[in-house]
Amino acid sequence: GLGHARFRSLTGGGCPERAIEDLLLLEVYDPRNLWLRERVDVLRWMEQCGDRYEAERLRIALEIAALPPEDSGRPASIDVEAASLLWTKAARLEGVSRDNMYGRVRELLERQAQTDKRTQVPTSAQTLYLRGELARVTGENRAAREAFRQLLAEYPSDPRAEALGRVVEELESQRSSAALAKSRGGRPTPEADAAYEAGR
């Protein structure tokens, strides 16, 4: 179609805005039922546009993620892709709205884990990163350490590796300090005590 032709004619990279807009028209008028097949391409093209289509990307990713696992139009990595977009949105929220968003991210990561197990695909670095970050912000320090350690072991060249190494060290330090204080009969700070309990 015209959208694909415009995408192929794009030179020098950049955002294929006109191609995207052409395919988005299929949501409004689609007599040949092409949208269900084309929306994965639209999602991929939108990745080249920064945050310009952020809301549309999230909506389309969630639509695709809602498809049955065996659907041919459902990419195997769609759950973690949708989870990543939700995570970005959650960072701008507060209180109950953010907690609800975290719950949706958790559900998507669990579904991604099921897909990876079923298809015998190694857990991606992004899945491990989100799993660790979600555990960290919800106080599950042990789960966070495990996810980050797995990421560092399996993807040592990941650009986030150095920063995550420091995060793991900090989590270990918090737990060790709290454990030492407890063993000496001391009273650790509330933060250290929470870190110890979360990391047990």
C-alpha positions in Angstrom: 0.0 0.0 0.0 0.9 3.7 0.0 2.2 3.6 3.6 4.7 0.9 2.8 5.8 2.6 -0.4 6.4 5.8 1.5 8.4 3.9 4.2 10.6 2.3 1.5 11.2 5.6 -0.1 12.4 7.2 3.1 16.2 7.9 3.0 18.6 8.8 5.7 16.5 7.3 8.5 14.3 9.5 10.6 10.7 9.3 11.5 8.5 7.9 8.7 5.6 10.1 9.8 3.7 10.1 6.5 3.9 6.3 6.2 2.6 6.0 9.7 -0.2 8.4 9.2 -1.3 6.5 6.0 -1.5 3.2 7.9 -3.2 4.8 10.9 -6.1 5.7 8.5 -6.9 2.0 8.4 -8.2 2.3 11.9 -10.9 4.6 10.6 -11.6 3.1 7.2 -10.5 -0.5 6.6 -12.8 -2.3 4.0 -10.2 -5.0 3.4 -9.5 -5.7 7.0 -5.8 -4.8 6.7 -5.3 -3.0 10.0 -5.0 -6.2 12.1 -2.1 -7.2 9.9 -0.5 -3.8 9.5 -0.5 -2.6 13.1 2.7 -4.4 14.0 4.5 -2.5 11.2 3.1 0.7 12.5 4.4 -0.1 16.0 7.9 -0.7 14.6 7.9 2.5 12.6 6.8 4.5 15.5 9.9 3.4 17.4 11.9 5.6 15.1 10.0 8.7 16.1 11.1 9.2 19.7 8.2 10.1 22.0 6.1 11.6 19.2 3.7 8.6 19.0 4.1 7.5 22.7 0.4 7.3 23.5 -0.4 5.6 20.2 2.4 3.1 20.7 1.1 2.1 24.1 -2.4 1.7 22.9 -1.5 -0.4 19.9 1.0 -2.5 22.0 -1.7 -3.3 24.5 -4.1 -4.2 21.8 -1.7 -6.6 20.3 -0.7 -8.0 23.7 -4.3 -8.8 24.4 -4.4 -11.2 21.5 -4.3 -15.0 22.2 -0.7 -16.3 22.5 -1.1 -18.5 19.4 -2.3 -15.6 17.2 0.0 -15.1 14.2 -0.2 -11.3 14.5 1.2 -11.3 18.1 5.0 -10.9 18.2 6.6 -13.1 20.9 8.1 -10.0 22.6 5.0 -7.9 22.7 4.4 -8.2 26.4 7.7 -6.8 27.5 7.4 -4.1 24.8 4.0 -3.0 26.3 5.4 -3.3 29.8 8.3 -0.9 28.8 5.8 1.7 27.5 3.7 1.3 30.7 6.8 1.7 32.8 7.6 5.0 31.2 4.1 6.2 31.7 4.1 5.0 35.4 7.1 7.2 36.1 5.0 10.3 35.6 2.2 9.1 37.9 1.9 9.1 41.7 0.0 7.2 44.4 -2.7 4.7 43.5 -2.5 5.5 39.8 1.2 4.6 39.7 0.6 1.5 41.9 -2.1 0.3 39.5 0.3 0.8 36.6 2.9 -1.2 38.4 0.4 -4.0 38.7 -0.2 -4.0 35.0 3.5 -4.0 34.3 3.9 -7.1 36.6 1.1 -8.9 34.7 2.7 -8.3 31.4 6.2 -9.4 32.6 4.6 -12.6 34.0 3.0 -13.3 30.6 6.3 -12.6 28.9 8.0 -15.1 31.1 5.3 -17.7 30.2 5.9 -17.0 26.5 9.7 -17.3 26.8 9.3 -20.6 28.6 6.8 -21.9 26.1 9.0 -20.9 23.1 12.3 -21.7 24.9 13.6 -18.2 24.3 16.2 -16.8 26.7 14.9 -14.0 28.9 15.7 -10.7 27.3 17.8 -8.0 29.0 14.8 -5.6 28.9 12.6 -8.1 30.7 15.2 -8.7 33.4 15.7 -4.9 33.7 12.0 -4.2 34.2 11.7 -7.2 36.5 14.5 -5.8 38.7 13.3 -2.2 38.6 9.7 -3.2 39.5 11.0 -5.3 42.4 13.2 -2.5 43.6 10.5 0.2 43.6 8.1 -2.1 45.4 10.5 -3.1 48.1 11.3 -6.6 46.9 15.1 -6.2 47.2 16.0 -9.9 46.9 14.0 -10.3 43.7 15.6 -7.1 42.4 19.1 -8.4 43.1 18.4 -11.7 41.4 17.0 -10.0 38.3 19.9 -7.6 38.0 22.5 -10.2 38.7 21.0 -12.4 35.9 21.1 -9.5 33.5 24.8 -8.7 34.4 25.7 -12.4 34.0 23.9 -13.0 30.7 24.3 -9.5 29.1 27.6 -8.1 30.4 27.8 -5.6 27.5 24.4 -4.1 28.1 24.8 -0.3 28.4 23.0 -0.4 31.8 25.5 -2.9 33.2 27.8 -0.5 35.0 25.0 1.4 36.7 23.1 -1.8 37.7 26.3 -3.2 39.1 26.3 -0.2 41.5 22.7 -0.8 42.3 23.3 -4.4 43.3 26.2 -3.4 45.5 24.0 -0.8 47.2 21.3 -3.4 47.8 23.8 -5.8 49.2 25.3 -3.1 51.4 21.9 -2.2 52.9 21.1 -5.8 53.6 24.5 -6.5 55.2 24.4 -3.4 57.4 21.0 -4.3 58.7 22.0 -7.9 59.3 25.1 -6.8 61.2 23.1 -4.5 63.4 20.6 -7.2 64.2 23.3 -9.7 65.0 24.8 -7.2 67.5 21.5 -6.4 69.1 21.5 -2.9 67.7 18.7 -1.0 66.3 19.1 -0.5 62.5 17.5 2.5 60.9 14.0 1.9 59.5 15.4 2.1 56.0 18.1 -0.6 56.8 15.6 -2.8 58.6 13.2 -2.6 55.6 16.1 -3.5 53.3 17.0 -6.5 55.4 13.5 -7.8 55.6 12.9 -7.3 51.8 16.2 -9.0 51.0 15.9 -12.0 53.2 
